[in-house]
Amino acid sequence: MNVVFLGESTEEKRFLILCLAKIASCHSKITVLSKKAYSFDEVTDSYEYCGIDFVLLKDDENPLSKISENTSNFVDAEEYMDIPEDFKVIAISETTRGKLESCINLAGEYIWSQPSLYIYIIYLNIMEYCKIGSHFLNSYWEHNLPSFTKIVGTDEIYFEEKNRIVMIESQYSNKLPVRKLSLPIRNALRKIIQYIFSLDAKEAKTVLKRAERMK
């Protein structure tokens, strides 16, 4: 299974993809492709971080040229590329206006190029008492995308302090203990994994349980 994650490659987006890759690795071999390094150590074109295989792309390199047929590939995409129809597309939409509009514009490029495309949206860094919540963001996305857009699902990710601690500590320890994440974010990650691999609820729960047992 190949997935393109749209949006600016912020630390929060990279951590979210890392969490998804860590959980998904209990179901399938995963490779993450990105033009920005996830590890803070010196890296080569191929490296390992938190137990996940990564490919570091050059600025002018087409990610599709590095896709491996033997693994599931997660592509951290900040720009448009001509993807095959069997790729899944997930937009990681942060709430600050610049990042939000950049993500919507990028998603629009994919949708106009491939009108039959299904898109899944993750609202990242939602704040509990902010007026810019999921209801507002749903309307904003729908208003700014073509009328024929097929949004197959949405999820909200709250970066509570507990999760931010895991993110920061993982940058130093090169370890990502999924079990230390908050229950809400683990449930959201489970739903996203379920969508990516077309699992039923029981299968997705089993995958998450395996990931929680990993050190």
FIPA-834253 format. One record per residue: residue number from 1; residue in one letter; x, y, z of N, C-alpha, C in turn. Coordinates in Angstrom, 2 decimals, padded with zeros to 5 digits. Layout:
# residues N
resi;resn;nu;nv;nw;cau;cav;caw;cu;cv;cw
NUM;a;X;Y;Z;X;Y;Z;X;Y;Z $
...
# end
This chain:
# residues 215
resi;resn;nu;nv;nw;cau;cav;caw;cu;cv;cw
1;m;000.83;-001.19;000.00;000.00;000.00;000.00;000.88;001.25;000.00 $
2;n;000.56;002.19;-000.87;001.33;003.42;-000.98;000.44;004.61;-000.62 $
3;v;000.97;005.50;000.22;000.19;006.63;000.71;001.00;007.91;000.55 $
4;v;000.33;008.95;000.06;000.94;010.28;-000.04;000.32;011.16;001.04 $
5;f;001.17;011.74;001.88;000.71;012.64;002.94;000.99;014.07;002.52 $
6;l;-000.06;014.83;002.26;000.08;016.20;001.77;000.25;017.18;002.91 $
7;g;000.98;018.26;002.65;001.12;019.33;003.63;002.57;019.65;003.91 $
8;e;002.78;020.84;004.46;004.12;021.27;004.81;004.74;020.30;005.81 $
9;s;006.01;019.96;005.60;006.67;018.94;006.43;007.18;019.56;007.74 $
10;t;006.24;019.86;008.62;006.58;020.41;009.94;007.00;019.29;010.88 $
11;e;007.54;019.65;012.03;007.91;018.63;013.02;006.69;017.82;013.45 $
12;e;005.55;018.49;013.61;004.34;017.80;014.03;003.86;016.82;012.96 $
13;k;003.92;017.24;011.70;003.51;016.33;010.62;004.44;015.14;010.56 $
14;r;005.74;015.38;010.67;006.70;014.28;010.60;006.50;013.31;011.77 $
15;f;006.18;013.85;012.94;005.94;012.97;014.09;004.68;012.14;013.88 $
16;l;003.65;012.74;013.30;002.42;011.99;013.02;002.69;010.86;012.03 $
17;i;003.43;011.15;010.97;003.76;010.10;009.99;004.60;009.01;010.64 $
18;l;005.55;009.42;011.51;006.38;008.46;012.23;005.52;007.54;013.10 $
19;c;004.55;008.12;013.81;003.65;007.31;014.65;002.86;006.32;013.80 $
20;l;002.34;006.80;012.67;001.58;005.91;011.78;002.47;004.79;011.24 $
21;a;003.69;005.15;010.85;004.62;004.15;010.32;004.98;003.12;011.38 $
22;k;005.16;003.58;012.62;005.52;002.68;013.72;004.40;001.67;013.95 $
23;i;003.17;002.14;013.99;002.03;001.24;014.19;001.85;000.33;012.97 $
24;a;001.93;000.92;011.78;001.73;000.14;010.54;002.79;-000.93;010.35 $
25;s;003.98;-000.72;010.95;005.06;-001.71;010.80;004.71;-003.03;011.47 $
26;c;003.67;-003.02;012.30;003.19;-004.27;012.91;002.24;-005.01;011.97 $
27;h;001.96;-004.42;010.83;001.09;-005.04;009.82;001.81;-005.27;008.50 $
28;s;002.74;-004.37;008.16;003.42;-004.42;006.86;004.79;-003.76;007.01 $
29;k;005.73;-004.13;006.16;007.03;-003.45;006.15;006.83;-002.06;005.59 $
30;i;007.36;-001.05;006.29;007.11;000.34;005.93;008.40;001.06;005.57 $
31;t;008.34;001.87;004.51;009.41;002.80;004.17;008.81;004.20;004.06 $
32;v;009.44;005.18;004.71;008.99;006.57;004.62;009.95;007.33;003.72 $
33;l;009.40;008.05;002.74;010.20;008.83;001.81;009.93;010.31;002.04 $
34;s;010.99;011.10;002.19;010.83;012.52;002.48;012.05;013.30;002.01 $
35;k;011.84;014.56;001.69;012.95;015.44;001.32;013.56;016.11;002.55 $
36;k;012.94;015.93;003.70;013.50;016.43;004.95;013.81;015.24;005.84 $
37;a;014.97;015.29;006.49;015.37;014.18;007.36;014.51;014.17;008.62 $
38;y;014.09;012.99;009.02;013.33;012.83;010.27;014.29;012.69;011.45 $
39;s;015.42;012.05;011.21;016.42;011.88;012.26;017.21;013.17;012.43 $
40;f;017.69;013.41;013.65;018.50;014.59;013.92;019.99;014.28;013.89 $
41;d;020.33;013.01;013.65;021.72;012.61;013.47;022.09;012.75;011.99 $
42;e;023.35;012.62;011.70;023.79;012.66;010.29;023.25;011.42;009.58 $
43;v;022.65;011.62;008.42;022.02;010.50;007.71;022.54;010.39;006.28 $
44;t;022.40;009.19;005.73;022.70;008.94;004.32;021.39;008.94;003.54 $
45;d;021.45;008.53;002.28;020.23;008.50;001.46;019.21;007.53;002.03 $
46;s;019.68;006.45;002.66;018.80;005.49;003.33;019.25;005.37;004.78 $
47;y;018.31;005.45;005.70;018.68;005.40;007.11;017.51;004.84;007.92 $
48;e;017.80;004.53;009.18;016.77;004.03;010.09;016.58;005.01;011.23 $
49;y;015.34;005.22;011.62;015.03;006.12;012.73;013.83;005.57;013.48 $
50;c;013.98;005.39;014.77;012.92;004.83;015.62;012.40;003.50;015.09 $
51;g;013.31;002.72;014.51;012.95;001.39;014.02;012.27;001.37;012.66 $
52;i;012.21;002.52;011.97;011.55;002.62;010.66;012.59;002.95;009.60 $
53;d;012.44;002.36;008.41;013.34;002.65;007.29;012.91;003.93;006.59 $
54;f;013.88;004.79;006.29;013.63;006.05;005.62;014.48;006.17;004.37 $
55;v;013.95;006.90;003.39;014.71;007.29;002.20;014.69;008.81;002.14 $
56;l;015.89;009.40;002.11;016.02;010.85;002.03;016.12;011.24;000.55 $
57;l;015.15;011.99;000.09;015.08;012.37;-001.32;015.83;013.67;-001.57 $
58;k;016.44;013.76;-002.75;017.07;015.02;-003.16;015.99;015.98;-003.63 $
59;d;016.29;017.28;-003.62;015.30;018.29;-003.94;014.68;018.10;-005.31 $
60;d;015.46;017.66;-006.29;014.97;017.51;-007.66;014.58;016.08;-007.98 $
61;e;014.47;015.23;-006.97;014.23;013.81;-007.19;012.74;013.49;-007.10 $
62;n;012.24;012.71;-008.05;010.85;012.28;-008.04;010.69;011.13;-007.05 $
63;p;009.86;011.31;-006.01;009.69;010.24;-005.02;009.25;008.91;-005.62 $
64;l;008.50;008.96;-006.72;008.01;007.73;-007.33;009.14;006.85;-007.83 $
65;s;010.29;007.47;-008.14;011.44;006.69;-008.62;012.07;005.86;-007.51 $
66;k;011.72;006.18;-006.25;012.30;005.48;-005.10;011.31;004.55;-004.42 $
67;i;010.12;004.43;-004.98;009.11;003.56;-004.39;009.55;002.10;-004.51 $
68;s;009.47;001.40;-003.39;009.82;-000.03;-003.38;008.56;-000.88;-003.51 $
69;e;008.61;-001.87;-004.37;007.46;-002.76;-004.55;007.35;-003.78;-003.43 $
70;n;008.39;-003.90;-002.61;008.40;-004.91;-001.55;007.95;-004.38;-000.21 $
71;t;007.60;-003.09;-000.13;007.17;-002.50;001.14;005.95;-001.62;000.90 $
72;s;005.33;-001.21;001.99;004.34;-000.14;001.93;005.09;001.17;002.07 $
73;n;004.78;002.12;001.21;005.53;003.37;001.16;004.67;004.55;001.62 $
74;f;005.21;005.30;002.58;004.58;006.53;003.05;005.41;007.70;002.51 $
75;v;004.80;008.53;001.67;005.52;009.64;001.04;005.09;010.95;001.70 $
76;d;006.06;011.66;002.27;005.84;012.98;002.86;005.94;013.99;001.72 $
77;a;004.80;014.47;001.23;004.77;015.27;000.00;004.42;016.73;000.30 $
78;e;005.31;017.63;-000.10;005.06;019.06;000.04;004.71;019.69;-001.31 $
79;e;004.76;018.91;-002.37;004.47;019.44;-003.70;003.76;018.38;-004.52 $
80;y;003.23;018.81;-005.65;002.45;017.89;-006.50;003.35;016.89;-007.21 $
81;m;002.88;015.65;-007.34;003.51;014.67;-008.21;002.41;013.81;-008.82 $
82;d;002.69;013.29;-009.97;001.70;012.54;-010.74;001.64;011.11;-010.22 $
83;i;000.75;010.85;-009.27;000.70;009.55;-008.61;-000.21;008.57;-009.37 $
84;p;000.07;007.28;-009.28;-000.83;006.27;-009.85;-002.18;006.28;-009.12 $
85;e;-003.21;005.74;-009.75;-004.55;005.78;-009.19;-004.71;004.92;-007.94 $
86;d;-003.81;003.95;-007.73;-003.96;003.08;-006.56;-003.33;003.67;-005.29 $
87;f;-002.73;004.84;-005.38;-002.19;005.50;-004.20;-003.33;006.10;-003.37 $
88;k;-003.19;006.07;-002.06;-004.13;006.78;-001.20;-003.53;008.13;-000.85 $
89;v;-004.41;009.12;-000.70;-003.96;010.49;-000.42;-004.57;010.95;000.90 $
90;i;-003.70;011.37;001.81;-004.13;011.90;003.10;-003.56;013.30;003.25 $
91;a;-004.44;014.26;003.46;-004.00;015.65;003.67;-003.85;015.88;005.17 $
92;i;-002.67;016.34;005.58;-002.44;016.68;006.98;-002.53;018.19;007.10 $
93;s;-003.67;018.64;007.60;-004.03;020.06;007.57;-003.84;020.68;008.95 $
94;e;-002.84;021.55;009.07;-002.64;022.27;010.33;-003.55;023.49;010.36 $
95;t;-003.74;024.04;011.55;-004.79;025.06;011.72;-004.35;026.49;011.42 $
96;t;-003.04;026.79;011.47;-002.63;028.16;011.15;-002.95;028.42;009.67 $
97;r;-003.35;029.62;009.36;-003.97;029.89;008.05;-003.02;029.62;006.88 $
98;g;-001.75;030.00;007.05;-000.80;029.78;005.95;-000.65;028.30;005.62 $
99;k;-000.48;027.49;006.65;-000.32;026.04;006.44;-001.61;025.42;005.92 $
100;l;-002.76;025.90;006.44;-004.05;025.39;006.00;-004.27;025.65;004.51 $
101;e;-004.06;026.90;004.09;-004.32;027.24;002.69;-003.31;026.57;001.76 $
102;s;-002.07;026.43;002.22;-001.07;025.73;001.42;-001.48;024.28;001.19 $
103;c;-001.99;023.64;002.23;-002.41;022.23;002.12;-003.63;022.10;001.20 $
104;i;-004.58;023.03;001.33;-005.77;022.99;000.48;-005.38;023.19;-000.99 $
105;n;-004.47;024.12;-001.26;-004.04;024.37;-002.63;-003.35;023.15;-003.22 $
106;l;-002.53;022.48;-002.40;-001.84;021.28;-002.87;-002.85;020.17;-003.14 $
107;a;-003.80;019.99;-002.24;-004.84;018.98;-002.45;-005.63;019.28;-003.71 $
108;g;-005.89;020.57;-003.95;-006.61;020.96;-005.16;-005.88;020.56;-006.43 $
109;e;-004.56;020.68;-006.42;-003.77;020.26;-007.58;-003.98;018.77;-007.87 $
110;y;-003.96;017.97;-006.83;-004.17;016.52;-007.00;-005.58;016.22;-007.49 $
111;i;-006.55;016.91;-006.94;-007.95;016.63;-007.29;-008.26;017.06;-008.72 $
112;w;-007.77;018.23;-009.15;-008.01;018.66;-010.53;-007.31;017.74;-011.51 $
113;s;-006.15;017.20;-011.12;-005.42;016.29;-011.99;-006.08;014.92;-012.06 $
114;q;-006.72;014.51;-010.96;-007.32;013.18;-010.88;-008.69;013.31;-010.20 $
115;p;-009.72;013.71;-010.94;-011.04;014.00;-010.35;-011.67;012.84;-009.60 $
116;s;-011.27;011.62;-009.89;-011.84;010.45;-009.20;-011.17;010.17;-007.85 $
117;l;-010.21;011.01;-007.50;-009.41;010.79;-006.30;-010.25;010.92;-005.03 $
118;y;-010.01;010.01;-004.09;-010.58;010.11;-002.75;-009.52;010.71;-001.83 $
119;i;-009.94;011.61;-000.95;-008.99;012.25;-000.05;-009.46;012.12;001.40 $
120;y;-008.52;011.85;002.27;-008.77;011.72;003.71;-008.06;012.89;004.38 $
121;i;-008.73;013.59;005.29;-008.15;014.79;005.88;-007.92;014.59;007.38 $
122;i;-006.72;014.93;007.82;-006.40;014.91;009.25;-006.18;016.36;009.69 $
123;y;-006.97;016.80;010.65;-006.79;018.14;011.22;-005.79;018.02;012.36 $
124;l;-004.62;018.60;012.16;-003.51;018.47;013.11;-003.36;019.74;013.94 $
125;n;-003.06;019.55;015.22;-002.87;020.68;016.14;-004.16;021.44;016.39 $
126;i;-005.27;020.70;016.46;-006.53;021.30;016.88;-006.40;021.75;018.34 $
127;m;-006.92;022.93;018.64;-006.90;023.42;020.03;-008.31;023.41;020.60 $
128;e;-008.43;022.91;021.82;-009.73;022.58;022.40;-010.69;023.76;022.45 $
129;y;-010.22;024.94;022.82;-011.13;026.07;023.01;-011.05;027.11;021.89 $
130;c;-010.40;026.76;020.80;-010.27;027.68;019.67;-011.49;027.58;018.75 $
131;k;-011.93;028.73;018.23;-013.07;028.74;017.30;-012.75;028.02;016.00 $
132;i;-011.45;027.90;015.68;-011.05;027.22;014.44;-010.96;025.73;014.75 $
133;g;-012.13;025.12;014.89;-012.21;023.70;015.19;-012.61;022.89;013.96 $
134;s;-012.97;021.65;014.18;-013.25;020.75;013.05;-014.44;021.21;012.21 $
135;h;-015.48;021.78;012.85;-016.65;022.24;012.09;-016.25;023.36;011.14 $
136;f;-015.49;024.34;011.64;-015.02;025.44;010.80;-014.12;024.91;009.69 $
137;l;-013.20;024.01;010.03;-012.25;023.50;009.05;-012.94;022.68;007.97 $
138;n;-013.95;021.90;008.34;-014.72;021.15;007.34;-015.31;022.10;006.31 $
139;s;-015.93;023.17;006.80;-016.55;024.16;005.90;-015.51;024.85;005.04 $
140;y;-014.36;025.17;005.64;-013.30;025.87;004.92;-012.76;025.01;003.78 $
141;w;-012.52;023.74;004.07;-012.06;022.81;003.03;-013.09;022.67;001.92 $
142;e;-014.34;022.44;002.30;-015.39;022.22;001.29;-015.58;023.45;000.42 $
143;h;-015.45;024.64;001.01;-015.63;025.89;000.25;-014.49;026.13;-000.74 $
144;n;-013.29;025.63;-000.43;-012.12;025.95;-001.25;-011.67;024.82;-002.17 $
145;l;-012.40;023.73;-002.19;-012.08;022.63;-003.09;-013.14;022.51;-004.18 $
146;p;-012.81;021.87;-005.31;-013.82;021.66;-006.35;-015.05;020.94;-005.80 $
147;s;-016.21;021.23;-006.36;-017.47;020.68;-005.86;-017.53;019.16;-005.98 $
148;f;-016.72;018.59;-006.89;-016.75;017.14;-007.09;-015.77;016.38;-006.19 $
149;t;-015.14;017.10;-005.27;-014.16;016.48;-004.38;-014.80;015.37;-003.53 $
150;k;-014.11;014.24;-003.44;-014.60;013.11;-002.65;-013.79;013.02;-001.36 $
151;i;-014.31;013.58;-000.28;-013.67;013.48;001.03;-014.20;012.23;001.71 $
152;v;-013.32;011.25;001.89;-013.74;009.95;002.37;-013.78;009.87;003.89 $
153;g;-013.12;010.82;004.56;-013.13;010.81;006.03;-012.27;011.92;006.58 $
154;t;-012.49;012.24;007.85;-011.66;013.23;008.54;-011.35;012.73;009.95 $
155;d;-010.26;013.23;010.51;-009.88;012.93;011.89;-009.25;014.16;012.51 $
156;e;-009.32;014.25;013.82;-008.73;015.37;014.56;-007.59;014.84;015.43 $
157;i;-006.49;015.56;015.43;-005.35;015.21;016.28;-005.08;016.38;017.23 $
158;y;-005.23;016.12;018.52;-004.89;017.10;019.55;-003.51;016.75;020.09 $
159;f;-002.59;017.70;020.05;-001.25;017.45;020.57;-001.19;017.85;022.04 $
160;e;-001.81;017.01;022.88;-001.72;017.27;024.31;-000.26;017.22;024.76 $
161;e;000.00;017.77;025.94;001.36;017.82;026.45;002.00;016.43;026.49 $
162;k;001.21;015.43;026.85;001.71;014.06;026.93;002.31;013.61;025.60 $
163;n;001.64;013.94;024.51;002.11;013.53;023.17;003.31;014.36;022.73 $
164;r;003.31;015.63;023.09;004.45;016.48;022.74;005.71;016.02;023.48 $
165;i;005.55;015.52;024.70;006.68;014.97;025.44;007.25;013.76;024.72 $
166;v;006.37;012.88;024.26;006.83;011.68;023.52;007.57;012.11;022.25 $
167;m;007.04;013.12;021.56;007.67;013.61;020.33;009.08;014.12;020.61 $
168;i;009.21;014.96;021.63;010.52;015.56;021.92;011.51;014.49;022.41 $
169;e;011.06;013.60;023.30;011.96;012.58;023.82;012.42;011.62;022.72 $
170;s;011.56;011.33;021.77;011.93;010.42;020.68;013.05;011.00;019.81 $
171;q;013.12;012.33;019.73;014.15;012.97;018.92;015.55;012.75;019.51 $
172;y;015.61;012.48;020.80;016.90;012.25;021.47;017.19;010.76;021.69 $
173;s;016.14;009.98;021.91;016.34;008.57;022.26;016.33;007.63;021.06 $
174;n;015.81;008.13;019.91;015.66;007.28;018.72;014.72;006.10;019.02 $
175;k;013.76;006.33;019.90;012.75;005.32;020.23;011.38;005.99;020.27 $
176;l;010.36;005.24;019.88;009.00;005.78;019.91;008.07;004.77;020.58 $
177;p;007.86;004.92;021.89;006.96;004.01;022.62;005.50;004.42;022.40 $
178;v;004.81;003.74;021.51;003.43;004.08;021.15;002.53;004.07;022.38 $
179;r;002.79;003.17;023.31;001.93;003.03;024.50;001.93;004.30;025.35 $
180;k;002.94;005.16;025.21;003.01;006.38;026.02;002.18;007.53;025.44 $
181;l;001.68;007.36;024.22;000.82;008.38;023.62;-000.53;008.39;024.33 $
182;s;-001.23;009.51;024.28;-002.54;009.59;024.93;-003.54;008.68;024.22 $
183;l;-004.58;008.29;024.94;-005.59;007.41;024.37;-006.29;008.04;023.16 $
184;p;-006.66;009.34;023.20;-007.32;009.94;022.03;-006.46;009.87;020.75 $
185;i;-005.15;010.14;020.88;-004.33;010.11;019.66;-004.13;008.67;019.19 $
186;r;-004.03;007.72;020.12;-003.91;006.31;019.71;-005.16;005.84;018.98 $
187;n;-006.32;006.28;019.45;-007.57;005.91;018.78;-007.66;006.52;017.39 $
188;a;-007.22;007.77;017.26;-007.21;008.42;015.95;-006.24;007.72;015.00 $
189;l;-005.06;007.36;015.50;-004.07;006.66;014.68;-004.61;005.30;014.23 $
190;r;-005.32;004.62;015.13;-005.91;003.32;014.78;-006.90;003.47;013.62 $
191;k;-007.74;004.50;013.67;-008.71;004.72;012.60;-008.03;005.02;011.27 $
192;i;-006.94;005.77;011.33;-006.22;006.11;010.09;-005.56;004.87;009.50 $
193;i;-004.96;004.04;010.37;-004.36;002.78;009.91;-005.43;001.88;009.30 $
194;q;-006.60;001.87;009.92;-007.72;001.07;009.40;-008.07;001.51;007.98 $
195;y;-008.09;002.84;007.76;-008.39;003.35;006.42;-007.29;003.01;005.42 $
196;i;-006.04;003.23;005.82;-004.93;003.03;004.89;-004.89;001.60;004.36 $
197;f;-005.06;000.63;005.25;-004.91;-000.78;004.86;-006.24;-001.49;004.65 $
198;s;-007.33;-000.73;004.67;-008.66;-001.30;004.46;-008.94;-002.46;005.42 $
199;l;-008.62;-002.25;006.69;-008.84;-003.26;007.71;-010.21;-003.09;008.33 $
200;d;-010.70;-004.15;008.99;-011.90;-003.96;009.79;-011.47;-003.48;011.18 $
201;a;-012.43;-003.10;012.00;-012.11;-002.48;013.29;-011.30;-003.43;014.18 $
202;k;-011.64;-004.71;014.16;-010.94;-005.68;015.00;-009.49;-005.85;014.56 $
203;e;-009.26;-005.90;013.25;-007.90;-006.04;012.73;-007.05;-004.82;013.09 $
204;a;-007.64;-003.63;012.95;-006.90;-002.40;013.27;-006.56;-002.34;014.76 $
205;k;-007.48;-002.79;015.59;-007.22;-002.81;017.04;-006.08;-003.76;017.37 $
206;t;-006.04;-004.91;016.69;-004.97;-005.88;016.91;-003.61;-005.30;016.53 $
207;v;-003.55;-004.58;015.41;-002.31;-003.96;014.97;-001.83;-002.94;016.01 $
208;l;-002.76;-002.12;016.51;-002.40;-001.12;017.52;-001.89;-001.79;018.79 $
209;k;-002.54;-002.86;019.21;-002.10;-003.58;020.42;-000.67;-004.11;020.26 $
210;r;-000.36;-004.61;019.08;001.01;-005.09;018.83;002.00;-003.94;018.96 $
211;a;001.64;-002.79;018.39;002.53;-001.62;018.43;002.73;-001.14;019.87 $
212;e;001.68;-001.21;020.67;001.78;-000.76;022.07;002.72;-001.65;022.88 $
213;r;002.87;-002.90;022.46;003.76;-003.82;023.18;005.22;-003.66;022.78 $
214;m;005.46;-002.95;021.69;006.84;-002.74;021.22;007.56;-001.76;022.13 $
215;k;008.85;-001.99;022.34;009.65;-001.09;023.16;010.29;000.00;022.31 $
# end
